[in-house]
Amino acid sequence: MLNYLIRRLLLIIPTLFVILTINFFIVQIAPGGPVDQALALIEMGPQSGQGLLSSGNSASIQSQQPKNESNYRGARGLDPQVIAMIEKQYGFDKPILERYIETLKKYILFDFGDSFFKSESVVGLIIKSLPVSISLGLWSTLIVYIISIPLGIRKAVKDGSAFDFWSSTLIIIGYAIPSFLLAILLIVLFAGGSYWDIFPLRGLISTNFDQLDFWGKVKDYAWHICLPTVAMVVGGFASLTMLTKNSFLDEIRKQYVLTARAKGLTERKILYRHVFRNATLLIVSSFPATFVGILFTGSLLIEIIFSLNGLGLLGYEAILQRDYPVIFGSLYIFTLIGLLTKLISDLSYMIIDPRIDFEARN
């Protein structure tokens, strides 16, 4: 296992390199970058452009007179010195290959630089956003597992019964409802939209959170995270429940179960002593991958709707603003966490079932 672990860890390095390289050049050559946005705001008026540049640069730009044309769409009539100054501020005064090499050197040291538009380091923004996304992803994944595994076992035992039919119907309906639509419905019903004002509309904690005692903080946190979590988990039951059901059905029909029944063992002992370990192999080992899927893909619209400053909302705003340091920093962290979680998922196979040996495949 140690050799396999070392090889997988070493494989993370070229994988990160390839992903970062491809995305770097795609994003860099895409139109509408930070320089274009800065020039567009300058054309709107002096007050619009001041937010992007320092005070000294803003005063300098206002004193410039339009002289020449540029390749930038929003640079018509602006002095080339103004454009050069903006390019230097955002690092676009250097060739793209030089910018790429500098980015790789910094990212090796986890130096992601500062945001173009938020006046804060990328690491600081990620650290602020990470707890929100982890909270949503972790609680959603745990609730899905806590409900889906017993439900899937029950459906396998009662295969073909009325319970199996109606539970499958409800699960499919929940799976068909988009999470963002359910989130809006929950707000309308329970967050003061049109009916009951029971839960808060936005945020993960209250403004007086620091003044509360321990149990007060726990209640306040649970109160805020209830609706976003419900919106995320309803659609997540279907795949895991059916996976659990099918896994148990496959094991129940195997020869060793018939042998155990012939020996006089009760169905409960057969199910939880013999079938459970074999059937839950795929289910338990898929936990890391499920968590990453919910964390990085399922929370974006939920974070926007409930005004939660998580990684999804941070990355979405960075893409709209062409905030390249935040885009690449978030991508780097997302990819690294995803690769490490995939490694944990593979190792969990070997821990749950020692018969599985990835090294033997070589």
N, C-alpha and C positions, 0 to 999 in steps of 0.2 A: 504493500500500500504506500510506503514511503516514496519509492521510486515513481509511482504513478502520480502522487501528490506533487513531487518536485517537477515532473514533466508538465503537469497542468499549470502550475504556477509560472513556469518559464514560458509557456505558450501564451499567457496573458499579455506579455510584453509585445510580441509582434501583432497580436490581435488589436490591442489598443492603438498601435502605430498605424495599422491599415485603416481602421475606422476613423481615427482623427485626421489622417491624410486625405481620405476621400471627402469627408465632410468639410474640411478646411477649404479645399479648392472649389467645391461646389458653392459654398456660402460666399467666398471671396469674389467669385466672378458673377454672382447674381446681382442684378440691378437693384437700386434703392438702398444702398449701404448707408452707414452713418454719415459720410460726407454729403451724400445727396440729401439726406434728411436735414442736416445742418444748413445747407444752402437753401433748401426750401423754406425753412423757418426764417432765415435771414431775409428772403424775398418778401415774407409776410409783414416785416417791419422790424424796427430795432428791438422792441420789447419781446418779440417772438424768439429772436436769435440769442438773447442774452442767457437763456437757460442752458444752452449747449456749450458756451465758451466762457472762459474766465472773464472777469471784469475788464482787465487790461486788453484782452483780445477783442472784446465787444466794442470798446471805445475806439480801438484801432480800425475795426471794420467800418464803423460808422463814419470815420473820417476819410475812408477810401472813396474814390469816384469810379464808376463803371467805365471800363476801358475796352475789354476784350471778351471774346467768346471762349467757351471751354467745352470739353467733352461731357461734362456733367450736365444732366438735364435741367437742374435747378440753378445753373451758374450763368445764365444769360445776362450779359452786361456787367458782371462782377469783375473787379480787378483781379488779375492772375495772382497778385501777392496775397490777396485775401484767401483765394482758393488754396494756395500753397500753405498758408498758415493753418487752415483747417485740416488739410491733409497731414501736416506734421503733428498736429494735436492728436489725431486719431491713429497715427502711425502709418498712414498711407503714402508718405513721402518716400518710402523704400519699395524696392521691387517685391513682387509677391513671393518669390523664392526666398528672399532674405527674411521676410516676415514669417514665412513658414518655418525656417530653421530656428529663428528666435523663439517661436511658439513652442517647438519641440523641446528646446533647451529648458525653457521655463517650466513646462509641464512635467518634465522628469523630476523636477524639484518641487512639484505641486505649487508652483507660483503662477496663479491664474490672472494676476494683475487686478486692475480696478475696472468697475463698470463705467461705460461711457456716459451714462445718463443718470445714475443713481448716486454718484459721489461716494461710493463705498466699495470696499474690496469684494471681489467675487467670492472668496472664501467666507467672508462675513455674511454675505447674502445667502449662500448655501447653508451655512450653519443656522441662520435664523429660520430658513424655510424647511430644513430637514425634519425637525420634530413634528411639524404639522403633517407632513406626508407619511412619516413613519407611524404616527398615531393612527391615521386613517387606514393605512395599509395593514398594520398589525392587527388592530381590532376587527377590521372587516374580515381578514383571513381567519382569525381565530373563531369568530362567530359562524362563518361559513362551515368550518370544519366541525365545530361542536354540534351544529344542527344536521349537516349533510351526512356525516358518517353513521350516527344512529338511524337516521331516516333511511339511508341506503340499505343498511342491514335489515331493517324492518321490511322494506320493499322486497328484498331478496327472499326473506322467509315467507312473505305473503304474496309471492309472485303470482300474478294472474287474478288476484282477489279484487274486491271493490276498493279496498284501501289502496292497493297498488295503482289502480286506474285513476282514482280521484286525486291522489297525491301527485301523480305524474301530470295530470291536467293543471293543477295549481302551480306546479314547478315550471311548466312550459309557459304559462301565462306570465309568471314573474320574470322569466327569462326574456320574454318578448317585449316587456316594457323597458324602454331606455332609462338608464339611471338618471339622466338629467331631467327627463320628463317626470319621473317619480319625485325627484328633488323639488321641482316646482310645485307639484301637487301637495307634498308635505308642508311646504312653506305656506301655501294657500290655506291648508286645513289647520295647521298646528303652530304657525309662527306669526300669527296676527294678520295673515293675508285677508281672509274674509270670514273666518269662523272663530277658532280658539287661539288665544295668545298664550301658549303654554311654553314653547321653546324659543330661545333667542334666534334672531334672524341671521346674524353674522358673527364671525370671530370664533376663536377656540376657547377663550377665557374672558371673564368680565374685567372691567376696568379696575375694580377693587380686589383683584385676585390676590395680590401680595398681602393684603390686610386680613385675609381669611386664615383660620386655623387649618390643620391638616385635613380633617374630614370635610371642612367647608370647601377646600380646594378640590378635593376628590369629587364632591357633589357638583361643584361648578363646572369642572372639566367634563364630567359625564353628561351634565345638562346641555352643554354646548355641542358635544360630539355625537349626541344621540341621532339627530335627523340626518347629518351627512353619512353616518355609518349605515343607517337603515337604507338610505338611498343607494349605497354601494353594494350591500350584501344581497338584496332581493334578487338581483339578476345573476348572482354567483352560485346559487344552489344547484342549478340544473346539471352542469357538467360533473361536478364532484359527486352529487347524489347518484347519478346514473353510473358513474365510474365505480362507486362503492357497490352498488347493486350488482353490476355485471361481474365484478371481481369475486364477490361472494357466491354468486350463482355458479361461476366456473369452478370454484373450489368445492362447493357443496355437491356437485355432480361427479367428483373424482372418486377413484376406487378406495382411497384410504378413509373417506367418510363412510362409505358402505361397510368397510371392515369395522370401523369404530361402532357403528350402529349394531352390527352383528354381535359385537362383544357386550352389548347391553348398556353402553354409555348413553346418558341423557342427551337430548338435542342441545340443551344449554351448554353442557360440557364440550360437546363436539364443536359447537359454534365458536365458543370463546377460548377454548384451549388448543384446538387443532386448526380450525379454519381461519380464525382471526389473524394470526401472524402472517400466514401466506397471502391472505386476501388483501391485507392493508399494506403490503410492500410498496405497490405503486402509489397508493394514496398518501402514505406518510412521507415517502421520499420526494413526492411532488410538491410538498409544502413550500420549500424555498422558491421554486419557480412560480407557484401561485401567488406568493407574497410579492414577488417582483412585478408580476403582471398587474396586480391590483395597485401596487405602489406607483408604477410609472405610466400606466395607460388608463386606469380606471378612475383616477382622482382629478383629472384636469378640469372637466366641466363642473364637478362637484365643488372644487376649490373656487372656481369662478362664481358659481351661484351663491355659495355661502360665504363669500369674501374671506376665504382662508388663504393666508400667505404661505402656500406650500411650494414644493419644487415644480409641480405642474404649472401653477400660475406664474411662477418666476420664469420658467422657460418659455411659456407662451408670450409673456410681455417682452421678453428679450428678443424673440423672433420678430415680433411686430416692430420693435424699435431698431432692429438690426444691431443689438448690443452684443457685438461679437465676443468679447471676453466672457460674458455671462453664458452665451450660447455654447461656446467650446468648453468652458469650465463645467457647466451642467452636463454636457454630453460626456465629458471625460469621467465625471463621477458616476453618472448613470451606467456607463459601459463597464467601469471597474466593479461596481456593486453587482451588476448583472452577471459578469463573468465569475466573480467569487461565489455568488449564490448558486450558479450552475455547478460549480465545483463541489459546494456543500451538498447539493442535491445528489450528485453522483456518489459522493462518499457515504451519504446516508443509505444508499442501496447496499453498500458493502457492510455497513454496520448492522442494518436490520437483518440482512440475509448473508452470512459469511460464505455461502456457496458462490456468491457472485464475486468474481475477481477480474477487474478490468485489465490487470497486468497480463493475465493468461491469454488474452486475445492477441497479444503480440507474438 
